[in-house]
């Protein structure tokens, strides 16, 4: 009887995912990289190879530098605020033995809702200067400008909507990781008289450290690709004050400057590649230790 080759079956199992990754990720990625060095308009069948001219023009554009700075601010906000809220909430939910599922469902709801729905809720209920919370506060002695219409506050207002949408997801991830902590370790810490901070620092944190590193990398990648809430709430305005790399690239796409748009997309992907490389290196270092 002929022996069955286990490698053949393994390759067959991997093949569908591999074909999908190659056709949806690898091939478009290579084409984007190539078009970044051309003047292609996205429609014509011919185009010219122009080398680094697209990158030279982009880096000399003040709007691009502003978009890059806004992405850096966005990343800094998302690496701190939702992470802290998610960690504290998930740690407190460990004490809610009977009701944690209800709280989880409530906190994850903004993440489940479509971005359009969340944007409309905040535009009409919170930020609306005529009938929203801003109008209510102004009618009671406050003197607030519309957050989305002020160049100084627009970026933080948009980030606030996305933070509200995102932190519940982090809470669920951290909570699931914390629940994997050994009960023996928890009971031993209680017997030793550890307070809540000591329990988190010495018991829970070592068990969720790998999960936290992964989420940090994912946050960095998603922060440099953020598009939906900025586009829905401000479109990059007012006066380009909320411009992101994604909306900056979208402006080139819509004006049929696909070569420049591809160069911006390549720069965005570069940040994600660097973040992923750092995570892989840290993971390998942990395995060696």
C-alpha positions as CSV (number, residue, x, y, z in Angstrom):
1,X,0.0,0.0,0.0
2,X,1.3,3.4,-1.0
3,X,2.2,5.7,1.9
4,X,0.3,8.9,2.2
5,X,2.4,12.1,2.1
6,X,1.4,14.3,5.1
7,X,3.1,17.3,3.5
8,X,0.8,17.1,0.5
9,X,-2.3,17.4,2.7
10,X,-0.8,20.3,4.6
11,X,-0.1,22.2,1.4
12,X,-3.7,21.6,0.2
13,X,-5.0,23.1,3.5
14,X,-2.8,26.2,3.2
15,X,-3.4,26.7,-0.5
16,X,-6.8,28.5,-0.4
17,X,-5.5,31.1,2.2
18,X,-2.2,31.4,0.3
19,X,-4.0,32.1,-3.0
20,X,-6.3,34.7,-1.3
21,X,-3.3,36.5,0.3
22,X,-1.4,36.6,-2.9
23,X,-4.3,37.8,-5.0
24,X,-5.7,40.3,-2.5
25,X,-2.6,41.5,-0.6
26,X,0.7,40.7,-2.4
27,X,-0.2,41.5,-6.0
28,X,-2.0,44.8,-5.2
29,X,0.9,45.7,-2.9
30,X,3.5,45.1,-5.6
31,X,1.4,47.1,-8.1
32,X,1.0,50.0,-5.6
33,X,4.8,50.0,-5.1
34,X,5.4,50.1,-8.8
35,X,2.8,52.8,-9.6
36,X,4.3,55.0,-6.9
37,X,7.2,55.7,-9.3
38,X,5.0,56.6,-12.2
39,X,2.6,59.4,-13.3
40,X,-0.3,57.0,-13.9
41,X,-3.7,58.6,-13.6
42,X,-5.5,55.3,-12.9
43,X,-7.4,55.3,-16.2
44,X,-5.0,55.6,-19.1
45,X,-3.3,52.4,-20.4
46,X,0.0,54.3,-20.7
47,X,2.1,56.0,-18.1
48,X,5.7,57.2,-17.6
49,X,8.3,56.0,-15.0
50,X,9.3,59.2,-13.1
51,X,11.5,57.8,-10.3
52,X,11.3,59.5,-7.0
53,X,9.5,62.6,-8.3
54,X,6.2,61.7,-6.5
55,X,8.0,61.3,-3.2
56,X,9.9,64.5,-3.7
57,X,6.7,66.5,-4.3
58,X,4.9,64.9,-1.5
59,X,7.6,65.5,1.1
60,X,7.8,69.2,0.0
61,X,4.0,69.6,0.5
62,X,3.0,71.2,3.8
63,X,-0.3,69.4,3.9
64,X,1.4,66.0,3.7
65,X,3.6,67.0,6.7
66,X,0.5,68.1,8.6
67,X,-1.2,64.8,7.8
68,X,1.9,62.9,9.0
69,X,1.9,64.9,12.2
70,X,-1.8,64.3,12.7
71,X,-1.3,60.5,12.3
72,X,1.5,60.7,14.9
73,X,-0.8,62.5,17.3
74,X,-3.6,60.0,16.6
75,X,-1.3,57.1,17.3
76,X,-0.1,58.6,20.6
77,X,-3.7,59.1,21.7
78,X,-4.7,55.5,20.8
79,X,-1.7,53.9,22.4
80,X,-2.6,55.5,25.8
81,X,-6.3,56.5,26.3
82,X,-8.2,53.4,25.1
83,X,-5.5,51.1,26.4
84,X,-5.7,52.5,29.9
85,X,-9.6,52.5,29.9
86,X,-9.7,49.0,28.5
87,X,-7.2,47.7,31.1
88,X,-8.9,49.3,34.1
89,X,-12.4,48.2,33.0
90,X,-11.4,44.7,32.2
91,X,-9.6,44.4,35.5
92,X,-12.7,45.7,37.4
93,X,-15.0,43.3,35.4
94,X,-13.1,40.4,36.9
95,X,-14.9,41.2,40.2
96,X,-18.3,41.2,38.5
97,X,-18.8,37.4,38.5
98,X,-22.5,37.4,37.5
99,X,-22.9,40.6,35.5
100,X,-19.7,40.9,33.4
101,X,-21.4,39.5,30.3
102,X,-24.0,42.4,30.4
103,X,-21.3,45.0,30.8
104,X,-19.3,43.4,28.0
105,X,-22.2,43.6,25.7
106,X,-22.9,47.2,26.6
107,X,-19.2,48.3,26.2
108,X,-18.7,46.5,22.9
109,X,-21.8,48.0,21.3
110,X,-20.1,51.1,19.8
111,X,-17.6,48.8,18.1
112,X,-20.3,46.7,16.6
113,X,-22.2,49.6,15.2
114,X,-21.3,50.8,11.7
115,X,-18.9,53.9,11.6
116,X,-21.7,55.8,9.7
117,X,-24.1,55.2,12.6
118,X,-21.6,56.3,15.2
119,X,-20.6,59.4,13.2
120,X,-24.3,60.4,12.8
121,X,-25.0,59.8,16.5
122,X,-22.1,62.1,17.6
123,X,-22.8,64.7,14.9
124,X,-26.5,65.1,15.9
125,X,-26.5,64.3,19.6
126,X,-23.2,65.6,20.9
127,X,-21.5,68.0,18.4
128,X,-24.5,69.7,16.9
129,X,-24.4,73.4,17.8
130,X,-28.1,73.8,17.3
131,X,-29.8,70.8,18.9
132,X,-27.0,68.7,20.4
133,X,-25.1,68.6,23.7
134,X,-23.0,71.6,22.7
135,X,-26.2,73.6,22.2
136,X,-27.6,72.5,25.5
137,X,-24.4,73.6,27.4
138,X,-24.3,76.9,25.5
139,X,-27.9,77.5,26.6
140,X,-26.9,77.1,30.2
141,X,-24.0,79.6,30.3
142,X,-21.2,77.8,28.5
143,X,-19.5,79.4,25.5
144,X,-18.5,76.4,23.3
145,X,-17.7,76.4,19.6
146,X,-18.7,73.5,17.5
147,X,-15.8,71.1,18.1
148,X,-15.8,69.8,14.5
149,X,-15.7,73.4,13.1
150,X,-12.8,74.6,15.2
151,X,-9.3,74.0,13.8
152,X,-7.8,73.6,17.2
153,X,-10.4,71.0,18.5
154,X,-11.5,69.2,15.3
155,X,-8.8,66.5,15.4
156,X,-9.4,65.7,19.1
157,X,-13.2,65.7,18.5
158,X,-12.9,63.1,15.7
159,X,-10.4,61.1,17.8
160,X,-12.9,61.2,20.7
161,X,-15.5,59.5,18.5
162,X,-13.1,56.8,17.4
163,X,-11.8,56.3,20.9
164,X,-15.4,55.8,22.2
165,X,-15.9,53.3,19.4
166,X,-12.6,51.4,19.9
167,X,-11.9,51.1,23.6
168,X,-14.7,48.4,24.2
169,X,-12.9,46.1,21.7
170,X,-9.7,46.4,23.7
171,X,-11.5,45.8,26.9
172,X,-12.9,42.5,25.6
173,X,-9.5,41.4,24.4
174,X,-7.8,42.2,27.7
175,X,-10.6,40.7,29.7
176,X,-10.3,37.4,27.8
177,X,-6.6,37.4,28.4
178,X,-6.9,38.2,32.1
179,X,-9.4,35.3,32.5
180,X,-6.7,32.9,31.4
181,X,-4.6,33.7,34.6
182,X,-4.2,30.7,36.8
183,X,-6.6,30.7,39.8
184,X,-3.9,29.3,42.0
185,X,-1.8,32.4,41.4
186,X,-4.7,34.7,42.2
187,X,-5.6,32.9,45.4
188,X,-1.9,32.9,46.5
189,X,-1.7,36.7,46.0
190,X,-4.8,37.1,48.1
191,X,-3.4,35.0,50.9
192,X,-0.1,37.1,50.7
193,X,-2.2,40.2,51.2
194,X,-1.6,41.8,47.7
195,X,-3.7,44.9,46.9
196,X,-5.4,45.4,43.5
197,X,-2.4,47.1,42.0
198,X,0.0,44.4,43.2
199,X,-2.3,41.7,41.8
200,X,-2.4,43.4,38.4
201,X,1.4,44.2,38.4
202,X,2.7,40.8,39.5
203,X,-0.1,38.3,38.5
204,X,-2.2,39.6,35.6
205,X,0.3,41.7,33.7
206,X,2.9,39.0,33.1
207,X,0.0,36.8,31.7
208,X,-1.4,39.4,29.3
209,X,1.9,41.0,28.3
210,X,2.1,39.2,25.0
211,X,-1.5,40.2,24.2
212,X,-0.7,43.8,25.0
213,X,2.3,43.8,22.7
214,X,0.2,42.4,19.9
215,X,-2.5,45.0,20.4
216,X,0.1,47.8,20.6
217,X,1.3,46.8,17.1
218,X,-2.2,46.5,15.8
219,X,-3.1,50.0,17.1
220,X,0.0,51.5,15.4
221,X,-1.0,49.8,12.1
222,X,-4.6,50.9,12.3
223,X,-3.7,54.4,13.4
224,X,-1.7,55.0,10.3
225,X,-4.5,53.6,8.2
226,X,-7.4,55.4,9.9
227,X,-9.8,56.9,7.4
228,X,-13.5,56.3,8.1
229,X,-14.3,58.6,11.0
230,X,-12.1,61.4,9.7
231,X,-13.8,61.2,6.3
232,X,-17.3,60.9,7.7
233,X,-17.0,63.7,10.3
234,X,-14.8,66.3,8.7
235,X,-13.4,65.0,5.4
236,X,-10.0,66.3,6.5
237,X,-11.3,69.8,7.4
238,X,-11.7,72.4,8.6
239,X,-8.8,74.0,6.6
240,X,-7.1,70.6,6.4
241,X,-6.6,70.5,10.2
242,X,-7.8,66.9,10.5
243,X,-6.0,65.7,7.3
244,X,-4.6,62.1,7.6
245,X,-2.4,60.2,5.3
246,X,-5.4,58.2,4.2
247,X,-7.6,61.2,3.3
248,X,-4.5,62.9,1.7
249,X,-4.1,59.8,-0.5
250,X,-7.8,59.7,-1.2
251,X,-7.7,63.3,-2.5
252,X,-5.1,62.2,-5.1
253,X,-7.2,59.2,-6.1
254,X,-10.3,61.2,-6.6
255,X,-8.3,63.7,-8.7
256,X,-6.9,60.9,-10.9
257,X,-3.3,61.2,-9.6
258,X,-2.9,57.6,-8.9
259,X,0.9,57.6,-9.0
260,X,1.0,60.1,-6.1
261,X,-1.8,58.3,-4.2
262,X,0.2,55.1,-4.5
263,X,3.3,56.8,-3.1
264,X,1.4,58.0,-0.1
265,X,-0.1,54.5,0.3
266,X,3.4,53.0,0.2
267,X,4.5,55.4,3.0
268,X,1.5,54.3,5.1
269,X,2.3,50.6,4.5
270,X,5.9,51.3,5.5
271,X,4.9,52.3,9.0
272,X,2.8,49.1,9.3
273,X,5.7,47.0,8.1
274,X,8.1,48.5,10.6
275,X,5.6,47.9,13.4
276,X,5.0,44.3,12.4
277,X,8.8,43.7,12.1
278,X,9.3,45.0,15.6
279,X,6.6,42.7,16.9
280,X,8.1,39.6,15.2
281,X,11.6,40.5,16.5
282,X,10.2,40.8,20.1
283,X,8.3,37.6,19.8
284,X,11.4,35.7,18.6
285,X,13.4,37.2,21.4
286,X,10.9,36.0,24.0
287,X,11.0,32.5,22.5
288,X,14.8,32.4,22.8
289,X,14.6,33.5,26.4
